[in-house]
Amino acid sequence: MKIEEIHQIFLTTDGVSTDTRSIKKNTLFIALKGENFDANSFATEALKNGASYVIIDNKEYYIDQRTILVENSLKTLQELAKFHRFYLDTKIIGLTGSNGKTTTKELFNAVLSKKFNTIATIGNLNNHIGVPLTLLRLTKETEIGIIEMGANHQKEIEFLCSIAQPDLGYITNFGKAHLEGFGGVEGVIKGKSELFDYLKANQKIALINLDDSIQEEKSKTLNNFTFSNQLTHANVFFEAIEADPFAKVTFNDTIIQSNLIGIYNATNICAAIAIGTYFNISTSEIKEAIETYTPDNNRSQIIEKNSNKIVLDAYNANPSSMQAALTNFFQLEENNKTAILGDMFELGFESFEEHQKIINFCKEQQNIHFFFVGEEFFKHKINSEHFYFFKGFEDLSQYLQKLSFSNQLILIKGSRGMKLERVLDFI
């Protein structure tokens, strides 16, 4: 069956699902294969749960005329999304970067939804499956789609661009994330810049942070819309950016106070203001959107529990974001501070050195207690009055049961796999 015919069937349904646990009535179920499962075997269950059609790529699971047999279900999902994107011709914003992608995407959505009907990536469904699923949520009423694109290897952003075909793109930054897959920092820059390569080849627009030297250099060959806190010739100029501890920016003589912690989030806010300006959204509406946005999902959250104030940033971590979070934490004027830091994943052969750098960075602070959690940090165990090392969360939890936190400012930061939000149960 041709993709055009599958798309016509898709239009008669109320959306796509790849998980029988979330099947709703009149959905199109697409059976994908994973390392430990074959969703073809769930086709019958999907129909029983309300799906109108199922797409499979194993003829042994063919049921009846409601079954669409294809050569490769994943490829069909991707081709269907690409076809649907052009069928609607919705304006698409593509977003990638080492740090701050999800927060920036949420801020873009908050600002742009003040004027437009928008759809944005849910959570961090930003890979070769998540991007197509987001595109298939677009409807005729959708005016702007905001597509987050993640990658940990070369050519992934290039591939996601071939599906989403963005009209405007933004790279948050080039940091030390997924070094193992990209092959070092230069590999990260090359991989993330695949978005710029697409925009240049297709004469589309790049949103550029001129205060980032890499972006500033690449902007010279791109159709661009720029922002800066340093260069007044930028399309959008910010008179001031600061954090105390919440990020605050001054734009058009207007102070915009966010609920996001840290100077590093000020850049995300500036990008959101710039995108709003590009789409002619008023300063007052931009201000309202940003000031009412509240982070969640363990991302730069402020939590008050008992007598303690907690900075929960356990959504993800890499050397760049870890150092940024610590820098902000060190600047906060509190007497009693504790930092609970978890291993940073996917650093490859650079893991040993990068974990040592974080420990060295912390050594400069004399009045903060540091709890380092995970096997990578544990390799650098030292005897120190303020440093505590734990091989894993179980060892940490046993130690925390003996403690009683009181009037503390606590930073919790680590890679997603560390699940350090569990620390909250012991505070």
N, C-alpha and C positions, 0 to 999 in steps of 0.2 A: 504494500500500500504506500502511495506517495505521501510525502510530508504534508502536502496541501490537503489531502483527504483526511489525514489524521487531525490536522488543524481544524477542519470543519466539524469533526466529531468533538474535539476539545471545546469548541465554542458552544456546543449544546450542553456542556456540563458546567458545574459550579466550581471548577478548579481541579488541581492536580495533587495527588498524594503519593508518597513513596513509602508510607508506613501504615500498615493496617490498623495500628493502634490509634491513629488519628483520622481514620476514614470518616467522612461525612456523606450524607445522602447526595447522590448525583455527582460524585467526583470521578475523575479519571485516575485509576491506579496504575503506576508505572513500576514494574518489578525490576529492581536493581540487584546486582550481585555484589557481595562484600567478601572479605577474607574468610569470614566464619558463617556466612549465610547465603542462601539463594532465594530471593523474594518471589521467584516464579512459583514456588511451592505454596505461596500465600494467595494466589490469584482467586481461588474459589472462596476463601475466607473474605477477601476484599469485596467480592460481589455480594456475599451474604450480609456484609456490614453496611451495604448501601451504595457501593460503587456502581456506576452505570456501565463502565467499560474498564477493561484491564489491558495493558500492554505487556507482553511477555516476549522473551527471546529463546524459549525452550519449548519446542512443539509438544513435548510430552505433557505439558500442563494446559494444552488447549481445551477449552470448555465448550463454548458455543459461539454464536455470532457476536456476542459481546466481547470476545477475545480478539485482540489485534496482535498478530504474530509478526515480529520484526527480527532483523538480523542481530541488532544490538540495542538493548533497551536504554542504556546510558546515552549512546550516541543519538538515539531518537529523542530523548528528553532534551538534549542540547540543541539539536536541529529544530525541534518544535519551538523552543524558546526563541531561537534566532529568527525563525519565520514569524512568530507572533510579534516580536519587537518591531519588525518592519511593516507588518500588517496594520499595526496601530500608529506607527510613526510618532510615538511619544518621545519627548525630549529626555535624553538619558545623561545623567551625571555619573561618571566613573570615579571611584575613590580608592586609593591604595596608599601604602606607606608602611614604615617599620613600627611606628607607635602612634596611638591616637586615632586610628581609623574609625573604630566604632563610635567613640565619643563625637568625633567630627561629623560622622554620618548622622548621628542623632541630632546634633545642632543644626546641620543643614536642613534636616527634615522639619525641625521646630520652626526655623525661620521661613523656609519656602512655603510651608503649609499655611502661613498667614495670608497668602495670596492665591496659591495654586492647590489643585487636587494632587496630592503627592502619594507615592508609595516608596518605602525604603526597605532595604534588607532587614529582616528580622534577626535580632541578636547578631551573631557573627557567621551567618550562613553565607560565607563569601568564597566558596570554592567552586570546583567544576560541577557540583550538584546544586549548591546553594544559589549561585548566580542564575542558572536557568529557572529554578523554582521561583525566585523573586521576579524575574521577567514575566513568568506565566501568571503572576498575580495582577499584572497591569490590565486595565480595562479601558474601554473607549472614553471613560470619564477621567482617566489618569492623565494629567498634564505634564508631570515630571516624575521620572523614576530615579531614585538615588541608589546606586549599586555599589556596594562595598566589595572590593576584590582583594583576596588574600593570596599569598604565595609563599612557598618555602624552597622553590627551585627556579632555575632559569626557564623561560618560555611559558610559564604558567599565566602571567599577566597578559602576555601576547595572545594566548589562547582565549582567555576570558574576554579580552577586548574584541576578539573575532566574533564572539557570541553577543555581547552587550552592545557593541558598536557605539561607544559614548560620543555625545556631541560636545561635551565639556569634561575635562579631567583634572583631578587634583591629587598630588602626592604629598602626604602630610610631612614626611621627613625620610631621611636615609640613615637608619641606625643599625646597631649591632643585634639584629634579630635573625633567627634561622641561619646563622653563619654556617652551620654544617651543610645544609642543602645548597645554599648559594655559593659556598666556597670562599667565604671571607667578605669583608666590607665592600670591596670593589665589585664583587659578585652581587651584593645587595643593590648597589647603585645601578648596575647594569640591568638587573632583573626588574626592579621597580620602574626604571626608566622606559621599560617596554610600553608603558602607558603613554609617555611622551612620544615615543616612536610612532605609535598608532595615530595620535592626534596630529603629528606633523605630516604623516603620509596621507592623511585624509582631510587635511586643512581644517581641523577642528580647533577648539579653544582650550588653552591650558590656564588654569588658575595658578598663579605663581606667587610664592612667598619670597620677595626680593631680599629678605634678611637671611635666607638660606643661600649660602654661596654656590652650592651645587645647582639649585633651582635657578638662581640668578644667571648663571652661566648658560644653562640650557634654554632659558627663556628667549635668548637672542635669536634662536632659529624657529621659534614657535609663535603662532597667533596667540596672544595672551591677554589676560586681565590680571593686574598685579596689585599686591598690597604690601605695606611695609610700616615699620615703626621708626625706620632710620632714614629712608629716602623719600623726600617730599614729592618727587615726580611720579610716584606710584599712583595707580588709578584710585586706590583707597589708602589714605595715610592715617595712622593712629598717633594721636598726640602723646599718649602715655599708655603703658601696660605695666601692671604690678600685681602682687599677690600678698594678701595680709589676713589669713592664709588663702582666702578665696580670690581667684583671678578676677581682675578688674581692668577694663580698657576704656580709654577716652577717645571718642570718635565724633566728629562734627560738633565739638564742644559739648558732647553728651557723655556722661559717665554711665557705663554699663557694668553692673555688678552681678557676677555669676554665682552659682552654687557649686562651682568646680574648684577644687583645691590645686594650688601650685601655679607657678609662672609658666610651666610647660603647657598648661591648659589654656593660657592666654592666647597662644598661637592658634589653637583650635577654634577659639572664640573669634579671633580676627578673621580666620578663613570663613567662618559662618557669616560674619558681618559683610565680608567682601562678596560672598555669593549672593547674599540678599541684595546688596547694592547693584550687582550686575543685573539682577532680575527686577530692578526698580521697586524694591520693597522699601517703605518709608523707615526712617531712623526710629521713629516711635514704635513701629511694629517689630522691628528687629530687636530693639531693647526689651520689649515685653516678652518676646519669644525666648531670648537667652536668659533673662532674669527669672523666668518661670520654669526653665528646664531643670529637672532634678536628676542626678545620676543614680543608677541602680545597678544591680547585678555585679556587686563587689568591685565597682569601678569608681575610684575616687570618692567614696562615700564617707560622710561624717556620721558616726554613730555615738550616741551618748548612752553609756550603760553603767549603772550604779554611779560611782563618782568619777568614772573615767571617760575620756573622750578618745574615740578610736578613728584613725584614718584607715579605712579598709580599701585596699587597692590590690586585691588578690585575684583579679581577673586574668592577669598575665604579667610576665616579666621577662626582660632581656637586659643586657648590660646598660643600654642607653636609658631605658625607662626606669631601671633600678636606681641609677645614679641621679636622674632627674627627681625622682620621688624622695630620695635621701637628701638631696640639696635643699629641697623645699622644707623637708622635715627639720633639718638642722637650723633653718632660719626662723622657725616658729618659736616665739618667746614663751616657753613654758619651763617650769623648774624640773618637773619629774617626767622623764621621757624613756620609753622603751621601744625598740625596733625589733620586730619579729620578721626575719627575712628567710625566704625559702629558695631552694635551688632554681637556677635558670636553665631551661631545657634547650635542646637543639643547637648547641654551640660547637659541637664536634671537637676537633683537636684544640680549639681555642678555649674550651670550657675551663680547664685548670687555671690558665692565666687570667681569664675574665673574673672568675670567682675570687681569685687572690686580689685583683684590683679593687673589687668591692670591699673586701676586708680591710685593705690598706686605706681606702677612702674613709672607712669608719674609724680607723685608729686615730684620726685627727680630733675626734670628739671624746672629751674626757668625762662628760657628765651624762652620758646616755648608756643604758644597758642594751646590749645587742644579743639576740637569740638567733643563731644561724641554724637552719633546719635543712637536712638533706645530705646525701652522700657526697655531693660535689663540694659543698662548703666544709663538710667534716674532714675532707682531705687536708685542710689547712688549719686544723685544730691547734690552738695555742693556749697557753695558760695566761689568763688575764682576768683582772678583777671585774671587768665590765663585759667580757665576751663569754658566751655560753654556746656550746656546739652540741647538736643532736643529730644522730644518723637518720632519723625519720620522725614522722609525726607522733608515733606511739611513744617514743622516748620523751619527746617534748610534752605530750599530754600528761605523762606520769609526773613530770617535773612541775608542770603548771598546777596540778592538783594540790601541791604543797604550798603554792604561793597565794597571796591575797593582794590583788592590785587595788590601789587606792589613790585617787587624785592623780592619775597618770594620763599622759598623752601617749598613745600607742599607735605606731605604724605597723600595719600588716601588709607585706608585699611579697609575692612569689609567683611562679609560673602556675598556670591553671591546674596542671597535674598534681601540684602540691596540696591543693584544696585547703589553703590556710584559713579560709573563713571559719573552719571548725574551731579555731582558737577562741572565737566568740563565746563558745560554751564554757570556757574556763575563766572568763573575765567578769 
